[in-house]
Amino acid sequence: NAFHLLAYLAMLQEENLLEFNLGLFKWTWDCDQIEEKTAAASNVVELILTKISKQPQEMKNLLRLVSCLGASFDRDTVLCAFPHMRDVNGDVTELENEVDDLISLAILETFLESQGDSRYCWVHDSVQAAALQQLGEAEMNAYKFKLGKVLFQSLDERDVESNLFEIVNLKTSAEECPEADRSTLLNLCLRAAKKATEYACFDSCVSYAEKGISLLPPDKWSHEREVSLELFSLIVE
């Protein structure tokens, strides 16, 4: 894999394990030293995770957030969620400048690349995978749930609809949905299942419908009859 090879060579150069000798006019390295210092990294994801660990904390925060938004994301979504995920409020202009600076740094460090029109994507899925591994599984699932809740509460209805699948995926990451959020998430799962049907994504429709069904109360036919009927009907169809 060309990306994996380039990532490995870049890491060697950053760690001064691979250097260009101007006197000899050629690249030089010490195989024993390379093996000693890279033996702990069994794959490229671990190498990238090591690189992420050396970044400033705010960069780590940004990469963790956008890793939950899929293969690509837009600047406005990041601006909407970033302050809430840090529990910090500040001047809007300062926030925009900070996010823009962090995204620019992420591009410079070859984590992200621009797609134009304020949209960005990961340079490779291995980078996203590494960013997702900054937290343990339980912590990351709780983080995703919080992010989904923040996006649902902070985005306007049009943007919620545009990001519906991502929001539902995030909010269904928690091992157990808090009772206070159950009704909202139930209806979001129904909306996502219907939307997936419109796009002829029937496997996704079934998945969202099943997630919704798992949120139904034991007395669903008494208290959630209409939603229950719609969810089961979507699976049958």
ABEGO torsion letter per residue (X at the ends): XAAAAAAAAAAAAAAGABBBBAAAGBBBBBAAAAAAAAAABABAAAAAAAAAAABBAAAAAAAAAAAAAEABBBAAAAAAAAAAAAGBBBBAAAAAAAAAAAAAAAAAAGABBBAEGGBBBBABAAAAAAAAAABBAAAAAAAAAAAAAAAAAABBAAAAAAAAAAAAAAAAABABBBAAAAAAAAAAAAAAAAAAAAAGBAAAAAAAAAAAAAABBAAAAAAAAAAAAAAAAAAAX
